[in-house]
């Protein structure tokens, strides 16, 4: 007798469903939807020809290329590091293991301006290591290499954070079976372990690349923000906005927004391909 009334909200019309969805959309409207929409509305308000002219300006093209190249190298390093660190920290227990995990994860909590300042104190002309390189004509800061270092530091834990949970939950039975038939540790890792990590590696790489492309706080300190030399896409937006060239800043902002949307669309819609049983 008491079961039927308690099931009515499930079988009948659920008022909470449309109400919850409506509240969610209303909350996201001023926080996400409208800010993103304003970029596209303003960017195309003077026509596509004006937008294209701003996008294809030499300084804009250089800034986009520099962001892509430096982000690529930072992503490549951090994926290899994340894979190696996840393997070691998942496979072995040793004194200081938890401290290493916390240290690797620390850059996610450190303000990016602090990260850039720390790199300056280390690699700058008067830094701890930079002072020994400067007499030999080796300049690390205010170059494209400095941007790569900053991107590596800021995105350090992203690939590691995606790959390690997969290592932790991975069944060891296949590795043990591979060892019983005479496979070496390298062969087992290459042919058994690595294919199981395909999804985690791709996801970690995409997240790292997207984060590196949009990095601002650390790069503005270590790069010098020199137009046509060390000015990345986010720094280009900042510089053009300060100069009052809103259309130029908006054109690059649209590209970065679309790029981020593309990456997260791949992560969402290709999740079935990325997941490996």
Rosetta silent file (secondary structure, phi, psi, omega in degrees, C-alpha in Angstrom):
SEQUENCE: XXXXXXXXXXXXXXXXXXXXXXXXXXXXXXXXXXXXXXXXXXXXXXXXXXXXXXXXXXXXXXXXXXXXXXXXXXXXXXXXXXXXXXXXXXXXXXXXXXXXXXXXXXXXXXXXXXXXXXXXXXXXXXXXXXXXXXXXXXXXXXXXXXXXXXXXXXXXXXXXXXXXXXXXXXXXXXXXXXXXXXXXXXXXXXXXXXXXXXXXXXXXXXXXXXXXXXXXXXXXXXXXXXXXXXXXXXXXXXXXXXXXXXXXXXXXXXXXXXXXXXXXXXXXXXXXXXXXX
SCORE:     score description
SCORE:     0.000 S_00000001
   1 L     0.000  -32.337 -177.700    0.000    0.000    0.000 S_00000001
   2 H   -90.006   -8.239 -176.094    2.872    2.383    0.709 S_00000001
   3 H   -79.194  -41.131 -174.434    4.894    1.450   -2.365 S_00000001
   4 H   -62.482  -49.077  178.604    2.577    2.883   -5.064 S_00000001
   5 H   -59.160  -34.665 -177.978    2.450    6.501   -3.790 S_00000001
   6 H   -71.771  -14.600 -178.523    6.242    6.570   -3.451 S_00000001
   7 H   -97.189   -5.613 -174.364    6.624    5.608   -7.142 S_00000001
   8 H   -64.262  -36.336 -178.480    4.377    8.307   -8.597 S_00000001
   9 H   -69.690  -16.047  178.728    7.171   10.872   -8.917 S_00000001
  10 H   -89.426  -44.782 -176.229    9.105    8.371  -11.016 S_00000001
  11 H   -82.131  -30.865 -178.735    6.341    7.187  -13.368 S_00000001
  12 L   -89.408 -162.503 -179.580    4.472   10.480  -13.662 S_00000001
  13 L   -73.851  125.240 -178.778    5.618   13.963  -14.595 S_00000001
  14 L   -95.469  105.127 -178.008    8.760   14.928  -12.675 S_00000001
  15 H   -65.331  -31.707 -176.436    8.590   18.647  -11.914 S_00000001
  16 H   -65.585  -27.364 -176.645   12.144   18.688  -10.639 S_00000001
  17 H   -63.746  -60.849  179.577   13.544   17.736  -14.053 S_00000001
  18 H   -64.810  -32.175  179.570   12.638   20.849  -16.113 S_00000001
  19 H   -65.279  -43.235 -179.930   13.098   23.056  -13.053 S_00000001
  20 H   -65.854  -43.168  178.785   16.619   21.779  -12.442 S_00000001
  21 H   -63.455  -42.437  179.437   17.575   22.123  -16.116 S_00000001
  22 H   -62.667  -42.923  178.356   16.161   25.641  -16.246 S_00000001
  23 H   -63.924  -40.985  179.128   18.064   26.736  -13.144 S_00000001
  24 H   -60.523  -47.398  179.853   21.268   25.223  -14.557 S_00000001
  25 H   -63.937  -42.152  179.560   20.896   27.100  -17.856 S_00000001
  26 H   -63.527  -37.009  178.233   20.033   30.360  -16.077 S_00000001
  27 H   -68.491  -37.666 -178.337   23.113   30.033  -13.873 S_00000001
  28 H   -79.035  -19.254 -175.563   25.374   29.365  -16.882 S_00000001
  29 H   -57.719  -55.985 -179.502   23.855   32.161  -18.960 S_00000001
  30 H   -79.512  -18.212 -174.929   25.725   35.114  -17.393 S_00000001
  31 H   -90.951  -32.360 -174.808   28.737   33.034  -16.366 S_00000001
  32 H  -128.313  -57.124 -171.652   29.519   31.107  -19.571 S_00000001
  33 H   -62.286  -50.533 -177.582   27.086   31.482  -22.464 S_00000001
  34 H   -67.807  -43.261  176.456   26.849   35.280  -22.678 S_00000001
  35 H   -59.192  -42.612  179.256   30.590   35.999  -22.227 S_00000001
  36 H   -68.642  -39.153  179.630   31.477   33.519  -24.966 S_00000001
  37 H   -64.375  -35.546 -177.845   28.696   34.764  -27.230 S_00000001
  38 H   -63.119  -31.992  177.956   29.863   38.356  -26.849 S_00000001
  39 H   -61.506  -47.069 -177.036   33.239   37.445  -28.363 S_00000001
  40 H   -73.797  -37.483  179.876   31.626   36.158  -31.552 S_00000001
  41 H   -64.281  -47.709 -179.463   28.970   38.885  -31.726 S_00000001
  42 H   -69.551  -38.764 -175.853   31.491   41.699  -31.396 S_00000001
  43 H   -65.665  -27.912 -178.969   34.094   39.982  -33.570 S_00000001
  44 L  -109.099    9.493 -176.196   31.763   39.712  -36.562 S_00000001
  45 L   -66.557  -27.349 -179.711   29.815   42.958  -36.022 S_00000001
  46 L  -102.002   14.666  177.181   31.813   44.777  -38.720 S_00000001
  47 L    98.915  157.254 -178.826   31.681   41.931  -41.188 S_00000001
  48 H   -68.824  -27.734  179.462   33.769   38.879  -41.925 S_00000001
  49 H   -64.275  -43.385  178.232   36.167   40.890  -44.087 S_00000001
  50 H   -66.004  -39.750  177.815   37.197   43.032  -41.117 S_00000001
  51 H   -63.167  -44.479 -178.592   37.515   39.947  -38.940 S_00000001
  52 H   -66.152  -37.456  178.232   39.680   38.166  -41.511 S_00000001
  53 H   -63.279  -40.707  178.737   41.929   41.210  -41.945 S_00000001
  54 H   -68.974  -35.527 -177.307   42.536   41.339  -38.194 S_00000001
  55 H   -72.471  -33.599 -175.856   43.159   37.598  -38.033 S_00000001
  56 L   -94.964    9.529  174.891   45.669   37.518  -40.895 S_00000001
  57 L   -61.456  142.006 -175.510   47.782   40.454  -39.683 S_00000001
  58 H   -53.327  -43.282 -179.297   51.461   39.378  -39.560 S_00000001
  59 H   -66.569  -35.461  179.028   51.767   39.866  -35.798 S_00000001
  60 H   -68.193  -43.923  178.890   48.559   37.886  -35.188 S_00000001
  61 H   -62.768  -42.611  178.975   49.706   34.998  -37.370 S_00000001
  62 H   -62.381  -43.460 -178.720   53.095   34.948  -35.652 S_00000001
  63 H   -61.951  -41.990  178.294   51.491   34.930  -32.200 S_00000001
  64 H   -65.275  -44.196  179.458   49.258   31.983  -33.111 S_00000001
  65 H   -62.679  -43.517 -179.542   52.154   30.035  -34.620 S_00000001
  66 H   -62.804  -41.142  178.491   54.370   30.694  -31.607 S_00000001
  67 H   -61.709  -43.554 -178.241   51.632   29.519  -29.227 S_00000001
  68 H   -66.720  -43.040 -177.132   51.123   26.313  -31.200 S_00000001
  69 H   -68.239  -49.149 -179.197   54.825   25.482  -31.492 S_00000001
  70 H   -65.057  -36.174  178.257   55.742   26.184  -27.865 S_00000001
  71 H   -67.920  -35.814  178.592   52.646   24.346  -26.645 S_00000001
  72 H   -61.733  -47.887 -178.127   53.531   21.346  -28.802 S_00000001
  73 H   -67.955  -37.561  176.325   57.007   20.980  -27.283 S_00000001
  74 H   -64.394  -41.152  178.961   55.695   21.498  -23.755 S_00000001
  75 H   -64.981  -43.747  179.891   53.005   18.874  -24.359 S_00000001
  76 H   -58.457  -46.613 -179.785   55.498   16.403  -25.804 S_00000001
  77 H   -64.271  -46.819 -173.913   57.763   16.711  -22.764 S_00000001
  78 H   -71.209  -27.876  175.443   54.955   16.527  -20.215 S_00000001
  79 H   -69.160  -44.472  177.490   53.301   13.501  -21.823 S_00000001
  80 H   -64.049  -43.793  178.851   56.592   11.575  -21.717 S_00000001
  81 H   -64.658  -44.761 -179.009   57.261   12.767  -18.180 S_00000001
  82 H   -61.173  -39.672  178.459   53.699   12.045  -17.065 S_00000001
  83 H   -65.325  -45.436 -179.519   53.862    8.538  -18.513 S_00000001
  84 H   -66.706  -45.757 -179.109   57.205    7.794  -16.863 S_00000001
  85 H   -64.446  -41.115  179.452   56.232    9.337  -13.513 S_00000001
  86 H   -64.219  -38.674  179.122   52.877    7.538  -13.462 S_00000001
  87 H   -64.053  -47.798 -177.415   54.600    4.221  -14.215 S_00000001
  88 H   -66.091  -46.383 -174.357   57.184    4.631  -11.455 S_00000001
  89 H   -76.306  -18.736  175.892   54.786    5.960   -8.798 S_00000001
  90 H   -89.441  -30.385 -174.091   52.150    3.320   -9.551 S_00000001
  91 H   -87.746  -32.446 -173.384   54.501    0.361   -9.752 S_00000001
  92 L  -119.129  141.518  171.413   56.830    1.034   -6.823 S_00000001
  93 L  -105.972  128.146 -178.288   56.282    1.940   -3.172 S_00000001
  94 L  -154.050  163.809  179.819   59.161    3.836   -1.563 S_00000001
  95 L   -65.379  129.139 -179.533   59.868    6.427    1.097 S_00000001
  96 L    91.634    4.200 -178.922   58.872    9.896   -0.128 S_00000001
  97 H   -61.283  -47.930 -179.459   56.466    8.595   -2.781 S_00000001
  98 H   -64.318  -35.717  178.043   53.521   10.647   -1.534 S_00000001
  99 H   -64.602  -37.347  177.471   55.699   13.741   -1.275 S_00000001
 100 H   -65.760  -41.958  179.690   56.663   13.317   -4.941 S_00000001
 101 H   -62.333  -43.525  178.827   53.026   12.991   -5.983 S_00000001
 102 H   -64.091  -41.110 -179.084   52.123   16.160   -4.081 S_00000001
 103 H   -65.463  -40.951  178.087   55.086   18.024   -5.597 S_00000001
 104 H   -63.517  -36.389 -177.662   54.156   16.993   -9.130 S_00000001
 105 H   -80.985  -11.248 -173.290   50.585   18.162   -8.523 S_00000001
 106 H   -59.661  -39.110 -178.211   51.647   21.459   -6.948 S_00000001
 107 H   -58.246  -20.408  177.333   51.726   23.607  -10.135 S_00000001
 108 H   -69.348  -24.124 -177.513   47.939   23.302  -10.421 S_00000001
 109 L  -100.575  -17.743 -178.503   47.588   25.282   -7.175 S_00000001
 110 L   -79.824  131.450  174.783   50.415   27.789   -7.658 S_00000001
 111 L   -56.499  139.840 -175.114   49.390   31.101   -9.296 S_00000001
 112 H   -64.099  -28.817  176.500   50.867   31.266  -12.782 S_00000001
 113 H   -64.974  -36.331  176.802   52.479   34.632  -12.032 S_00000001
 114 H   -65.684  -39.180  178.351   54.361   32.962   -9.188 S_00000001
 115 H   -61.444  -45.824  178.392   55.496   30.252  -11.590 S_00000001
 116 H   -63.172  -41.353  179.062   56.860   32.850  -14.016 S_00000001
 117 H   -64.239  -40.151  178.712   58.592   34.742  -11.209 S_00000001
 118 H   -63.010  -40.529  178.359   60.160   31.515   -9.927 S_00000001
 119 H   -65.702  -37.252  176.645   61.535   30.750  -13.407 S_00000001
 120 H   -63.523  -41.098 -179.936   62.990   34.260  -13.610 S_00000001
 121 H   -67.308  -23.306 -179.875   64.725   33.777  -10.261 S_00000001
 122 H   -92.517  -49.288 -171.520   66.234   30.539  -11.533 S_00000001
 123 H  -105.748   -5.225 -179.328   67.008   31.185  -15.213 S_00000001
 124 L   -65.126  168.945 -178.388   67.084   34.988  -15.416 S_00000001
 125 L   -55.986  -29.259  179.301   70.315   36.925  -16.059 S_00000001
 126 L  -113.509   18.183 -178.233   70.778   37.329  -12.293 S_00000001
 127 L   -79.227  177.129 -176.444   69.110   34.068  -11.325 S_00000001
 128 L   -60.324  -44.529  177.502   70.561   31.138   -9.453 S_00000001
 129 L   -98.508  -33.036 -176.545   71.523   29.290  -12.651 S_00000001
 130 H   -61.241  -30.320 -178.883   71.174   32.106  -15.174 S_00000001
 131 H   -66.411  -24.420  177.821   74.094   34.064  -13.715 S_00000001
 132 H   -85.764  -21.007  179.867   76.440   31.238  -14.696 S_00000001
 133 H   -88.471  -31.063 -176.240   75.037   31.029  -18.231 S_00000001
 134 H   -57.890  -43.145  179.099   75.019   34.748  -19.001 S_00000001
 135 L   -60.914  -22.009  179.659   78.848   35.124  -19.248 S_00000001
 136 L   -94.444    8.262  178.120   78.815   32.430  -21.950 S_00000001
 137 L    77.224   16.698 -179.998   76.180   34.269  -23.977 S_00000001
 138 L   -95.770  113.760 -179.023   73.416   31.797  -23.116 S_00000001
 139 L  -112.406  115.922 -178.960   70.107   33.594  -22.619 S_00000001
 140 L   -93.773  -46.769 -178.963   67.196   31.461  -21.458 S_00000001
 141 L   -75.101  158.078  178.684   64.642   34.050  -20.424 S_00000001
 142 L    63.107   33.747  176.006   62.836   36.338  -22.900 S_00000001
 143 L  -134.586  173.952  175.626   63.076   33.718  -25.648 S_00000001
 144 H   -63.332  -31.937  177.289   60.772   31.074  -27.117 S_00000001
 145 H   -62.161  -35.059  178.036   62.584   28.571  -24.899 S_00000001
 146 H   -65.542  -36.432  178.162   61.419   30.495  -21.832 S_00000001
 147 H   -65.184  -40.396  177.951   57.820   30.154  -23.015 S_00000001
 148 H   -63.378  -43.588  177.785   58.283   26.393  -23.350 S_00000001
 149 H   -59.884  -43.553  179.865   59.735   26.225  -19.826 S_00000001
 150 H   -64.115  -42.713  179.141   56.799   28.201  -18.453 S_00000001
 151 H   -64.795  -39.101  177.818   54.285   25.983  -20.256 S_00000001
 152 H   -62.121  -45.142 -178.491   56.014   22.855  -18.978 S_00000001
 153 H   -62.674  -47.533 -174.650   55.896   24.134  -15.406 S_00000001
 154 H   -69.606  -38.165 -176.512   52.251   25.202  -15.499 S_00000001
 155 L   -96.560   10.587 -175.391   50.967   22.077  -17.297 S_00000001
 156 H   -47.996  -48.258 -171.793   53.309   19.718  -15.447 S_00000001
 157 H   -88.329   -5.268 -169.718   50.659   17.660  -13.618 S_00000001
 158 H   -66.271  -54.093  179.864   47.932   17.434  -16.275 S_00000001
 159 H   -64.820  -40.722  177.709   49.078   14.398  -18.260 S_00000001
 160 H   -59.152  -42.921 -177.956   50.331   12.730  -15.073 S_00000001
 161 H   -66.592  -25.003  178.260   46.974   13.294  -13.392 S_00000001
 162 H   -87.206  -37.517 -173.868   45.129   11.566  -16.247 S_00000001
 163 H   -79.216  -40.048 -174.462   47.538    8.664  -16.780 S_00000001
 164 H   -60.539  -43.815  178.063   48.272    7.651  -13.169 S_00000001
 165 H   -59.188  -31.452  177.762   44.659    6.685  -12.215 S_00000001
 166 H   -69.937  -40.519  175.459   44.592    4.350  -15.226 S_00000001
 167 H   -59.935  -43.438 -175.813   47.857    2.765  -14.082 S_00000001
 168 H   -64.216  -33.460 -176.844   46.441    2.358  -10.565 S_00000001
 169 H   -97.631   -0.671 -176.581   43.312    0.536  -11.779 S_00000001
 170 L   -72.973  136.436  177.848   44.984   -1.498  -14.507 S_00000001
 171 L   -72.078  134.690 -179.505   44.883   -5.262  -14.119 S_00000001
 172 L   -87.575   -1.725 -174.430   48.338   -6.787  -13.730 S_00000001
 173 H   -64.941  -39.053 -179.879   47.231  -10.171  -15.063 S_00000001
 174 H   -67.464  -38.865  177.322   48.151   -9.365  -18.682 S_00000001
 175 H   -65.543  -39.683  178.156   51.599   -8.145  -17.664 S_00000001
 176 H   -66.559  -39.224  177.659   52.136  -11.263  -15.597 S_00000001
 177 H   -64.854  -38.882  178.504   50.987  -13.471  -18.491 S_00000001
 178 H   -63.772  -38.424  179.971   53.375  -11.638  -20.816 S_00000001
 179 H   -68.594  -33.773 -178.267   56.242  -12.247  -18.415 S_00000001
 180 H   -69.190  -23.678  179.233   55.464  -15.967  -18.159 S_00000001
 181 L   -95.522   10.431  171.587   55.897  -16.431  -21.915 S_00000001
 182 L    97.223    8.312  179.021   59.321  -14.823  -21.831 S_00000001
 183 L   -72.560  141.949  177.219   58.645  -11.214  -22.775 S_00000001
 184 L   -75.951  170.552 -179.662   61.076   -8.655  -21.419 S_00000001
 185 H   -63.495  -37.736  179.289   59.933   -5.709  -19.303 S_00000001
 186 H   -67.315  -44.257  178.470   60.332   -3.375  -22.280 S_00000001
 187 H   -62.372  -41.095  178.787   58.360   -5.695  -24.580 S_00000001
 188 H   -63.241  -43.864  179.866   55.602   -6.029  -22.002 S_00000001
 189 H   -64.587  -43.166 -174.876   55.358   -2.283  -21.570 S_00000001
 190 H   -71.658  -39.781 -172.845   55.375   -1.587  -25.316 S_00000001
 191 H  -100.405  -18.014 -176.499   52.941   -4.285  -26.435 S_00000001
 192 H  -115.504  -55.271 -173.935   50.700   -4.769  -23.368 S_00000001
 193 H   -72.803  -49.123 -173.715   50.751   -1.768  -21.039 S_00000001
 194 H   -60.586  -44.357  177.638   51.070    1.109  -23.513 S_00000001
 195 H   -59.844  -29.778  178.838   48.070    0.148  -25.728 S_00000001
 196 H   -72.883  -15.888 -178.366   45.880    0.091  -22.618 S_00000001
 197 L   -99.476    8.572 -175.247   46.908    3.683  -21.905 S_00000001
 198 H   -53.299  -50.820 -177.301   45.942    5.023  -25.347 S_00000001
 199 H   -63.333  -43.221 -179.489   42.937    6.951  -24.129 S_00000001
 200 H   -65.331  -39.092 -179.521   44.691    8.404  -21.086 S_00000001
 201 H   -66.903  -46.239  179.706   47.696    9.499  -23.131 S_00000001
 202 H   -64.367  -43.768  179.501   45.596   11.204  -25.813 S_00000001
 203 H   -62.769  -45.253  178.656   43.356   12.857  -23.222 S_00000001
 204 H   -62.527  -39.386  179.346   46.339   14.049  -21.200 S_00000001
 205 H   -66.097  -42.997 -179.875   48.036   15.402  -24.307 S_00000001
 206 H   -65.761  -42.383  178.555   44.952   17.313  -25.444 S_00000001
 207 H   -64.579  -41.511  179.178   44.363   18.804  -21.998 S_00000001
 208 H   -64.839  -43.865 -178.631   48.018   19.802  -21.696 S_00000001
 209 H   -64.844  -43.950  179.994   48.086   21.358  -25.160 S_00000001
 210 H   -63.137  -41.039  179.840   44.875   23.318  -24.589 S_00000001
 211 H   -67.774  -39.292 -178.784   46.131   24.625  -21.257 S_00000001
 212 H   -68.148  -39.348 -179.877   49.527   25.594  -22.699 S_00000001
 213 H   -61.390  -35.517 -177.598   48.029   27.475  -25.650 S_00000001
 214 L   -92.977    6.609 -176.545   46.009   29.643  -23.284 S_00000001
 215 L   -67.490  136.669 -177.262   48.754   30.275  -20.726 S_00000001
 216 L  -130.316  -53.125 -169.108   49.224   33.947  -19.833 S_00000001
 217 L   -57.662  -43.549 -178.479   50.401   34.661  -16.284 S_00000001
 218 L   -81.006  -36.796 -176.127   53.787   32.956  -16.425 S_00000001
 219 H   -69.084  -30.880 -179.085   54.601   33.676  -20.065 S_00000001
 220 H   -67.771  -24.862  178.641   54.153   37.430  -19.754 S_00000001
 221 H   -84.055  -40.389 -173.103   56.935   37.450  -17.153 S_00000001
 222 H   -91.141  -16.890 -174.766   59.433   35.130  -18.832 S_00000001
 223 L   -93.049  -27.919 -174.408   58.887   36.073  -22.488 S_00000001
 224 L    87.330  -11.279  177.901   59.161   39.846  -22.372 S_00000001
 225 L    53.608   49.969 -179.162   56.026   40.101  -24.563 S_00000001
 226 L   -92.076  117.268 -177.860   58.010   41.244  -27.595 S_00000001
 227 L   -60.005  132.005  179.422   55.779   41.554  -30.670 S_00000001
 228 L    77.489    2.173  179.831   56.948   39.344  -33.516 S_00000001
 229 L  -131.750  -57.263 -176.954   59.483   37.602  -31.270 S_00000001
 230 L  -132.259   24.129 -178.047   58.095   36.262  -27.997 S_00000001
 231 L   -97.422  110.774  178.423   54.453   37.339  -28.061 S_00000001
 232 L   -81.973  176.346 -177.461   52.061   34.405  -27.810 S_00000001
 233 H   -60.968  -47.221  177.124   48.365   34.546  -28.697 S_00000001
 234 H   -62.192  -36.940  178.059   47.127   35.377  -25.159 S_00000001
 235 H   -68.696  -32.945  176.442   49.821   38.058  -24.839 S_00000001
 236 H   -63.754  -42.947  177.764   48.779   39.438  -28.235 S_00000001
 237 H   -60.244  -45.915 -179.665   45.197   39.790  -26.979 S_00000001
 238 H   -61.885  -46.019 -177.479   46.435   41.597  -23.873 S_00000001
 239 H   -65.858  -45.200 -178.584   48.708   43.940  -25.822 S_00000001
 240 H   -67.832  -34.921  177.063   46.132   44.846  -28.462 S_00000001
 241 H   -64.237  -42.631  178.610   43.459   45.446  -25.841 S_00000001
 242 H   -66.239  -28.481  178.767   45.770   47.843  -24.000 S_00000001
 243 L   -83.510   -4.060 -178.897   46.482   49.614  -27.299 S_00000001
 244 L    83.515    8.002  179.172   42.771   50.031  -27.937 S_00000001
 245 L   -92.397   75.687 -173.229   42.801   47.678  -30.952 S_00000001
 246 H   -66.261  -37.443 -178.959   39.794   45.691  -29.825 S_00000001
 247 H   -63.403  -41.273  178.937   39.114   44.080  -33.207 S_00000001
 248 H   -63.703  -43.867  178.782   42.624   42.653  -33.379 S_00000001
 249 H   -64.790  -40.001 -176.777   42.351   41.249  -29.855 S_00000001
 250 H   -67.540  -34.836 -179.710   38.881   39.876  -30.534 S_00000001
 251 H   -61.901  -45.154  179.240   39.944   38.007  -33.670 S_00000001
 252 H   -70.706  -34.718  178.221   42.551   35.976  -31.785 S_00000001
 253 H   -61.240  -39.561  178.432   40.148   35.492  -28.873 S_00000001
 254 H   -63.288  -43.423 -179.381   37.646   33.876  -31.250 S_00000001
 255 H   -62.410  -45.520 -179.756   40.300   31.507  -32.595 S_00000001
 256 H   -66.054  -36.818  177.913   41.379   30.428  -29.106 S_00000001
 257 H   -65.110  -44.986  178.424   37.763   29.943  -28.004 S_00000001
 258 H   -64.629  -37.589  179.571   37.001   27.779  -31.048 S_00000001
 259 H   -63.872  -44.347  178.113   40.213   25.841  -30.516 S_00000001
 260 H   -63.822  -41.456  178.563   39.305   25.071  -26.899 S_00000001
 261 H   -62.076  -40.097  179.481   35.795   24.058  -27.947 S_00000001
 262 H   -63.294  -45.490 -178.250   37.246   21.720  -30.580 S_00000001
 263 H   -62.903  -46.263 -177.893   39.592   20.005  -28.127 S_00000001
 264 H   -73.649  -24.261  173.062   36.926   19.390  -25.511 S_00000001
 265 H   -67.580  -41.185  177.119   34.494   18.222  -28.195 S_00000001
 266 H   -62.112  -45.075  179.932   37.051   15.611  -29.252 S_00000001
 267 H   -61.727  -34.879 -177.085   37.503   14.534  -25.627 S_00000001
 268 H   -81.664  -50.784 -173.170   33.741   14.198  -25.162 S_00000001
 269 H   -80.436  -20.004  178.865   32.553   12.676  -28.431 S_00000001
 270 L  -100.710   16.725 -176.440   35.582   10.401  -28.934 S_00000001
 271 H   -64.649  -29.627  178.159   35.478    9.031  -25.399 S_00000001
 272 H   -67.335  -36.777  177.118   34.296    5.624  -26.647 S_00000001
 273 H   -73.099  -35.606 -178.133   37.363    5.382  -28.895 S_00000001
 274 H   -72.167  -31.229  178.929   39.634    6.674  -26.163 S_00000001
 275 L   -76.469  125.327 -179.834   38.366    4.161  -23.603 S_00000001
 276 L  -118.176  125.717  179.622   40.132    0.858  -23.957 S_00000001
 277 L   -75.395    0.000    0.000   38.863   -2.228  -22.134 S_00000001
